[in-house]
Every structure is written in structure tokens, then in C-alpha cells.
Amino acid sequence: MARRWPLIAAGIPASFLLFLIFIIIFTPAGVVRGLLDRALDSAGYTFRAGEFGKALPLGIKARKVEIADNRGVLFKADEAVVRLRLLPLLTGKLSFSYRAGIGGGEVVGVFSLRKGGETDFRISHLRLEDIPFFSTATGTRARGDLQAEGSFRGSGKNAGGEAQLEIKGAELAGVKIGEMPLPDATYDLVRGALKVNSGRAVLESATLQGVGLYVRLKGDFPITEPIGAAPLNLTLELMPKPDFMERQKFVFLLLAKYLISPGNYRIPVNGTLAHPAIQ
């Protein structure tokens, strides 16, 4: 009997794996689509796809994907695939890989539902103009080539991880924080680094090197649930050259009370992550 226990113990995860595989194989794609629709609808979003079906070996795929809310389309992808990862499952870890093709760029990564969640991602050559969120949610006209990568673990006070991003040839117009407009500008290079430790996100360095304008953003905010409710403690610094200020005189007149020295504006950004504001 004692010799049988190791075999029984080994058979439990194997049986669970086979059971899960059979569920995925024999669950119709329409049922999966219905579950996804209801999950997003409960969060206030709608899901549309030109095609939706199974992806080998164990996953789902969709083409011409759109996710929207009452403001309009927030996310679009030419194709998207999510697959169950088998090797982590053998150790009791429910983990998935994903890929989304968006224009000429892509987003790839993995995520796990264990211990508050784990996610790793990489974004390659994603054009900002292919992300409808900017115009739909913020009214911003954005262009540029985005590359980013990051890794996060846990949630709330146990959250940790880091992310970096870089944008080349960025153009931002119509940017507002709350009701306060910011200057339209072209940036040769945008770089940012975010670190999360003990449930707090610290924006270590975010710089925008523009034509006639240098911008720096720094500060922190706690990781809350939902994350959009996180109160912001950020400072935005604008360092324009005189000719740039002259071209956008009206905007800088509105920002005059934040002038701390000639050519240096320091603006506190508060509110929440979902609704930032300038006091």
C-alpha cells in the first residue's frame, strides 16, 4: 500500500490536467465567446470580433477584435490568441500565453491566476495611432513607435515588479489633465521606468525630449483595487524654450501660476489614475 501512494499522488495532477484539457477541447467556441461577453459586459465593456474560434493546441483565437465602452472603441487588434500553458499546469499553476497583432506591432506575454496574479509582457513596434484609447478616452491625438516590457506579481499591498517603455518619434496633441490643456509637441524620444514594491508604484524616470520642450514626470501611487481608483502623487515639469512658449502662448498663460523660475513649470498632478487632475 505504501508503494502505491507516490503513484496516486502523481496521478492526481495528471488526472486534473486531462480533465481540464477535455473541458477545453469539448467546450464549443460559442460558449467560450458567451462567457467572455458576459465577463466584459459586467465590467462595462463590449466585445466584438469578426472571427472567433479554437486555437491549437489549447486556446482561443479571434480576428478583427474590438473592445469598447459607452465612449467608443478603446482597443483594436487585427488578431489575438490566448493559449493554456501545459508545463506550468503540471505544477499546479494555471498559466496562459497571449499574443495580439496590432497594425505592424505586437503585444506578447504570459499571465497566471495564482497568488494574486502574475504577468509578463513585451510590446514591439506598436504605433500609438493604432491604439484608439487615446482619442476615445482622452481626446489626445497620438503618434509614435512604442516598445515596452514589464513583469508584475501579486496584488494590492503584495504587488511588485517593474516596467520600461520607449517611444520614438512621438507626437502628442490635445493632451489634457482634467480640464487643463498641455502644450502640443513633437518628441524625438520618450522614456519611462516604473517600479512596484510593497504595493506602491514609483515612477522612477519619465522624460520626454521634445523639439523646443523638455518634460519630466515623477511621483508615486498605491496599487489599489480597482487600480483606476489609485490616488496620484505626481509632479509634471515643463521646460520650454522661449520660441516654443511664444508659439503656444495661450497654454502657458493658463499654466502661469505653476512657473517656479524662468522656463521651468512645476505642476502637481492629483486625482486618481483613472481621472487625473491638476489643482
Summary of the structure (lengths in Angstrom):
residues: 279
radius of gyration: 22.8
end to end distance: 72.4
largest distance: 86.9
contacts: 827
relative contact order: 0.07
helix: 26%
strand: 53%
